[in-house]
Amino acid sequence: MQPVSDSENRQRPKWNMLFTAALLLATSCTTVEESEINPVAEAQAFDILIDNGLIVDGSGGAPYVGDVAIRDDRIVAVSPEISGSAKRVIDARGLAVAPGFVNMLSWAADALIADGAGESDIRQGITLEVFGEGSSEAPLTDKMAQTDEGRQGDIRYPISWRSLDQYFDYIEKRGIAPNVATFVGATTVRISELDYADVDPDAEQLDNMRAVVREAMDDGAMGVGSSLIYAPASYAETAELIALATESARCGGMYISHMRNESDNVLEAIDELIEIAGKSGGPAEIYHLKQAGKDNWGKLDAVIAKIEAARAKGLRITANMYNYTAGSTGLDAAMPTWVQEGGYEQWKKRLQDPQIRKRVLSEMSGKPDGWENLYYHAGPDKMMLVGFKNDQLKPLTGKTLAEVAAMRGTSPAETAIDLVIEDGSRVQVVYFLMDEANVARQTALPWMSFGSDAAALAPRGIFLKSSTHPRAYGNFARLLGKYVREEKQTSLADAVRRLASLPATNLGLKDRGSLAAGYFADVVIFDPATIADTATYAEPQQFAIGMHDVLVNGELVLRDGKMTGARPGRAVRGPGWNKCPPL
């Protein structure tokens, strides 16, 4: 029998049972009785019928060969066999059918304004982008919006919104392929009340900050997100973070954090996150869990033990990660936070003072004392420059800091300072910091979900003006190809669970993250035998392979490996939306 392609009003055929048996054998699936899932759906009409795919439903249970029926924006049936007609039938024989993946740490906000396709992520099966690591698109004061506009790089646009509700309305009307959600950034909240000063809020100021969190939660934020190695976020004491997380928890939200330290003091940083979770009463998640710097690679056992001990006590502690041995952030992570107080202009001014410059150089080159020094932990030969604002510096893209220093005849630390001054920005850098064995082991942890920590890009237009980390194009495909298929660190079923239903559950989302009747039709169809990342550090802007089809809210945004141009993405709002109790 010939494969069935998309067709109008075609009756669903009954496939040869020998083929079904062969597929089950080839995929090493456990046969699941029809009654264990849901009864065969009565014959009816659907918009889309996904036929004879390997159903990996997000539960972590055994995959099975079956069908998925969709009407409008919802899944209406998932079963080993569905009878009925459909406007479009998608033949998924030999392919996996799974719920859309959740990118728990996305920086796609700017990129989606420039190009709503989100193509590098769509081609990996991502149907929900989650923003808000420390900073968030809203809420903003007029001053904050003006400052943010002035700091824009290659992608420029007017910031017309102030509230989170207004931002969601803006991005939906603009048109996007993936769904979007966001945490309210603890840094954003702090700046709204305290600007960039290294001060503690008084009681009135803290109440004002709590009110900002509540407003954002009522608008649909997922919780509070912090980024504690960066100024001014680093100036926040634990008590301040507990207060903000408590306000989030009252509205059903979670606390999520780029912890205060990911290297020498990673265990102490986990203790702080656990304390915040315990005292706020809400769940907490660690952004991009890692052990940075070779001296800290041996701490993974202790990290796991600490998290699992907290979970055993009933605390809802989880983590996410990217599947690479290099991270990416700015040169601000290579300099002490005290020199950055007041924002970029004050930072730049201080770096031009000879005495201050001398002190910064000394602290950069020594073992960290109370701050996260990625210059020390990576070293200038393991720091690749990938993002400049100044067009005159863009030819340095792809070179290491050590190489640029040699070109200029200055020390690497001096070169880093000069680049920050010359570029008018923090300068984006890829830092090689982690151990591959630890990365591989983390991919199998049952409480681990995944985030790219990158934008959703495409190798065209404005996106070619800067480079990036390969995780922007490959993080999710890399999990399924390298760590599931090749290295067998975890099963396909459990990987999909932690790509979809686990993060959706952690976020408190209803009707997303699983293939189940009544859920939103965020569905991906991929080839588990070929899905893979192709992006490299040298050539990062290369699409992943193996993803055939992606549906967002019941609409195909990727069909037969080609973008359709559809923009069905929506704002996905958190559990506190229009439900937050008054202060």
KASUL-V216295 format. One line per field, one symbol per residue. burial: + if it has 16 or more other C-alpha atoms within 10 Angstrom, else -. Layout:
burial: ???
This chain:
burial: --------++++-------+--++--+-+----------++---++++++++++++++++-++++++++++-+++++++++++++++++++++++++++++++++++++++++++++++++++++++++++++++++++++--++--------+----+-+++++-++-+++--++++++++++++++++++++++++--+----+-+++++++++++++++++++++++++++++---+++++++++++++++++++++++++-++-++-+++++++-++++++++++++++--++-++--+--+++-+----+++++++++++++++++++++++-+++--+--++-++-----+--++-+++--+--+++++++++++++++++++----+-++++++++++------++++++-+++++++++++++++++--+++-++++-+++++++++++++---+-+++++++++++++++++++++---++++++++++++++++-++++-+++++++-++++++++++--+++++-+--++++++++++++++++++++-+-+--++++++++++++--+---
